[in-house]
Amino acid sequence: MLGVCYYPEHWDEARWTADARRMVELGISYVRIGEFAWSRLEPSRENFAFDWLDRAMDVLAAAGLKIVLGTPTATPPKWLVDECPDIVPYDQEGRQRGFGSRRHYTFSSQTWWRESARIVEIIAKRYGRHPGLVGWQTDNEYGCHDTTLSWGPEDLKSFKRWLRLRYQSTDQLNEAWGAVFWSMELQSFDDVRLPNLTVTEANPATRLDFWRFHSDQIAAYDKMQCDIIRKHSPARWITHNFMGFVSDFDHFKVADNLDLASWDSYPIGFVEKFPFSEEERARWAETSHPDIAAYHHDLYRAVGKGRFWVMEQQPGPVNWAPWNPIPKPGMVRLWTWEAVAHGAEVVSYFRWRQAPFAQEQMHAGLNLPGRDELSPGGLEVKQVGEERAVLETLPSSDQASVALVFDYQSYWSTMIQPHGQDFRYEELCFRWYEALRRLGLNIDFVRPGASLKAYSLIVVPCMTEVCDVFAATLEEADGVVLVGPRTGSRDRHFCIPDNLPPGPLAEITGNRVVQVASLRPNLQKRVDGQVSGAAVRWVEQIETSSAVLARFEDGHPALTEKENVLYLACWPDTDLLAGVMSFAAKKAGVETRPLPDFIRLRRRGDLTFAFNYGTETWPLPEGVTPLLGERRLAPQSLAVWRE
């Protein structure tokens, strides 16, 4: 259940054996290594130094640890950058992004693909059958540090190739992009330019294709690595460690290459990254918001087709957020068990020992900097290791009754044309997820186009382009469907549908959107009816043939119902969202258990887990006898019982 990230190249070899022994004593079974080690493995071209990694893997395996080996492509060494400058990415202003940290490459460079394939094949051949090796991690955190999109000469060349394959002719390209507008028509694919550095807004259809292009490149690049690994390392699984709140590429498509997904969980750091209010940031500064980790556990369980790890779990304060508080005592333990409750096969901590040098020297580890002394977070991991025997065998995670359909392209589309400065796709999805969790519900994320027949309640917070396959899955669904704003508002070429939004869903919703308004932060529209509250940020004016369950203050429909399909024509405030979710769950026959905003529940088989993110004690339900924890759930604690 437990793992750790380890960097033998950072420490004197005399420490390795003791480190491995202490990991096992702490209850750790898995160790990830090697993902940033290219300069030590190949100090100069074809000058390899594998002896240290040979010995490190032998030491770790001899201690009984199972090794996950990372491909080192996230950090091309200086000699390679100097030798092959075309691998370097460019920012949106057309400036080169330089050497000196990590992820300094563009997926568009054919040179980079050759060099990546070369080093991956060399490492896979050498270590692919090592007896201690159980799995691989490709690269590290695709897209982190805004590295999905690049705007350089190699990107332009690759984008032109991608467009030729997609459109075949410039006539089709001009039609798809609506290039007659502002005289943007092209006579040749050689005329294509990157959609940046324009006087005003670049063509949105071009920008969407540019995003699709980069997303496709990441999936293809990852597949290249996976194909090499599988050739030389049979019977070992492959994962990639995705990053929280990075939606710049389609993670589902990357995971098509993988055996399982993993993600890097930094719940407190993400409080600063996510657009919370200052009040929320202050409240959750030392615990994280109760849904940040859970949201990603459920997302990556879906991305991994039911299998996921936490490859990097925050073990204390981190170094990279604008502010980096110390987690309250108990939170590292709570986060660990919460991951298990959501189905994580392994929770792996970053890192074994805090580094006393370079960029991450303020990032906590399980041990204090340069010492063999457990940190406060390390002591909590020790407690988890001791508690594992209480739940030696865990039941499988059942399918939830609620599905949330998550669509990466809708993030790109709403970033390209938000229409309102604060319309953020990820935030809308998160708030819908939060409202469902406040009702005590388990939630499954679902990839667009996957079957929805077995779910009682299906929520679609927003899906800008509704393809035929997804429309068919909604029509075939037996459960109640709740559709949110901007769904079906664009076709595949980023045009408003001929029949107006929600486009392909017009018939099943009974609606037609004729106008939309984005609302400034100090504006809202009152909503009353079978649910009540206010619309903020976004309001749609719709014509409907469906039953109207609630109306805006001007009389226009806000919530409609046609058979099993509900449509919400706005971004709801907290009260309206809570009412809509309660109404939808009741209509779907889903049993709810409303919770205080600092308590969350997660059921795994016949086990129920409760987590307290707050400052006050919460009594467990009557008749419950906890297997782990107390009947009165203290702040920053957890309890587990059998239903």
Buried (B, 14 or more C-beta within 10 A) or exposed (E): BBBBBBBBBBBEEEBBEEBBBBBBEBBBBBBBBBBBBBBBBBEEEEEBEBEBBEEBBBBBBEBEBBBBBBBBBBBBBEBBBEBBEBBBBBBEEEEEBEBEEBBBBBBBBEBBBEBBBBBBBBBBEBBBEBEBBBBBBBBBBBBBBBBBBBBBBBBBBBBBBBBBEBBEEBEEBBBBBBBEEEEBBBEEBEEBBBBBEEEEEBBBBBBBBBBBBBBBBBBBBBBBBBEBBBEBBEEBBBBBBBBBBBBBBBBBBBBBBBBBBBBBBBBBBBBBBBEBEEEEBEBBBBBBBBBBBBBBBBBBBBBBBBBBBBBBBBBBBBBBBEEBBBBBBBBBBBBBBBBBBBBBBBBBBBBBBBBEEEEBEEBBBBBBBBEEEBBBBBBBBBBBBEBBEEBEEBEEBEEBBBBBBBBBBBBBBBBBBBEBEBBBBBBBBBBBBBBBBBBBBBBBBBBBBBEBEEBBBBBBBBBBBBBEEBBEBBBEBEBBBBBBBBBBBBBEBBEEBEEBBBBBBBBBBBBBBEEBBBBEEEEBBBBBBEBBBBBBBBBBBBEBEBBBBBBBEEEBBBBBBBEBBBBBBBBBBBEBBBBBBBBBBEBBEBEBEEBEBBBBBBBBEEBBBBBBBBEEEBEBEEEBEBBBBEEEBBBBBBBBBEE
